[in-house]
Amino acid sequence: MDTDSPRTSSTTALPASRLRPLIVLTALVGGLLAGGTGTAAAQTPSPDPTAGTGSAQIPSPDPTGRIPGPAGPPVPPELAAAIAYAQCVPGGPTSGDTAVANRVRPQMNGPRLGRSVNAYNVSCARIITSTTKGRGLDKRAAVIAVTTAITESTLHNYTQAVDHDSLGLFQQRPSQGWGTPAQLVDPVYATNAFLNAMLRKFPNNSWMSGDIGAICQKVQVSAVPSAYAREVHDAQLLVDALWSGSPDLGVLNFHLSDSQTSNVETRPVINYGNSPMIPIRGDWDGDGKDTVSAYDPTSGRFYISNNPASGQHEYAFMYGNPNAVPLVGDWDGDGKDNVGVRMGITFYLRTSPVTSGTETTQSVAYGDGPMIPAVGDWDGDGKDTVSAYDPRSGRFYISNNPASGQHEYAFMYGNPNAVPLVGDWDGDGKDNVGVRMGNTFYLRTSPVTTGTETTHAVAYGDGTDLPITGDWDGDGKASQGVVR
């Protein structure tokens, strides 16, 4: 049995395509997606239906290579500057990164970064933090990841291996199965590879408690385990400053397009919700148009609006535990979307209307912890069902009957650690999958039931934006958007 697949006793696996585009948000592909990729060496999805399976590099279940960062004293600034490194975000550091660096510098006291922190370091911490947040994980996961990156690379995205073949922010090694060299210098891929390893080694959210230094060590397997603990304080300062998004204002700005060929928004920018809220979208009133709404992970509260341009929510209610992964879908086929949450490996789907104070729920266990939820109406029956995307392999596991716990179709689309998308791209009444890599949306237009592969691609936003897809104008076709 494939240990990476949803629990199943039988499958109808489709031929794997050669698609290996690069990665989050965790995806709520009923509405929410998050994460993003850097700009490093993404491959365009191939429409070739005869392509072979290829050989995607995915993180090893148990990387044991020595990570060079903690093996010795902090790298002197003059040496660090001499080692080749790349920008962590497209366009490099921003004025906001400079503001954060200036704000936290007086309080920084770690031996590796400390009061030498600059805007570049902050930009690297920012992409780690936004990628973690995009997966719907608690802020503590970002602190763990930034602690590790400070210790390993002094928050430098090194493109030159000076200790064995270690590369990138986390000094991960291609020879130990973490990924290809191009992938490991993509900060989003590297962050997701680290998080995937953390979730494997600390199942059932056990990373939410315990010594952070010890957690870093178990994931990284360093020769100097004590080095991580000395950087937790600085990592916490950085993550606290960056978690809400903008250093100055946490308002969520939705940039939406009605056209799959447009590189810019075709609608007025919508301001709705505040960080750390997670953007979602749904057709709440059955008018055929998706509207944006928000989920607050700190309280487990949904803020639903049929007219978010007003900036006011119409319905607000709590559902599930705080820090659950939010979902959106039409669970009962009434033409109106509803919310849900994933906690652990269980999907809880709210079947009472968003307009009602009464609460009814159905639940199903599907997939495993590192997998990202994918929600869609795959067969056109008017009901959405939960499925899953495995960022470790770039593989989708699609089911029209998730109550069985078995997937019906399995195929690769995009590189490992791509941001999964779901939408009806061609207006045939059936949802399909897609991926976002870098700033490009790749929309799979061939049915999930076929091994043939056709793709539509559009560049939109940048790699640090949170992607979101929906039918904004009611024409039956979903199109792209970003939240920043």
Sequence and secondary structure as in RCSB ss.txt:
>XXXX:A:sequence
MDTDSPRTSSTTALPASRLRPLIVLTALVGGLLAGGTGTAAAQTPSPDPTAGTGSAQIPSPDPTGRIPGPAGPPV
PPELAAAIAYAQCVPGGPTSGDTAVANRVRPQMNGPRLGRSVNAYNVSCARIITSTTKGRGLDKRAAVIAVTTAI
TESTLHNYTQAVDHDSLGLFQQRPSQGWGTPAQLVDPVYATNAFLNAMLRKFPNNSWMSGDIGAICQKVQVSAVP
SAYAREVHDAQLLVDALWSGSPDLGVLNFHLSDSQTSNVETRPVINYGNSPMIPIRGDWDGDGKDTVSAYDPTSG
RFYISNNPASGQHEYAFMYGNPNAVPLVGDWDGDGKDNVGVRMGITFYLRTSPVTSGTETTQSVAYGDGPMIPAV
GDWDGDGKDTVSAYDPRSGRFYISNNPASGQHEYAFMYGNPNAVPLVGDWDGDGKDNVGVRMGNTFYLRTSPVTT
GTETTHAVAYGDGTDLPITGDWDGDGKASQGVVR
>XXXX:A:secstr
  TTS S S   B              BTTTB      SS        TT          SS  S BSGGGSS  
 HHHHHHS EE SSTT   HHHHHHHHHHGGG   SSSGGG  HHHHHHHHHHHHHHHHTT  HHHHHHHHHHHH
HHHSS EE S SSTT BTTTTB GGGTS  HHHHTSHHHHHHHHHHHHHHHSTTTGGGSS HHHHHHHHH BS G
GGTGGGHHHHHHHHHHHTTSSSS  EEEEEE S TT SS SS  EEEEETT EEEEE SSSSS  EEEEEETTTT
EEEE S GGGS  SEEEE S TT EEEEE SSSSS  EEEEEETTEEEEE S TT S   EEEEE S TTSEEEE
E SSSSS  EEEEEETTTTEEEE S GGG   SEEEE SSTT EEEEE SSSSS  EEEEEETTEEEEE S TT 
S   EEEEE S TTSEEEEE SSSSS  EEEEE 
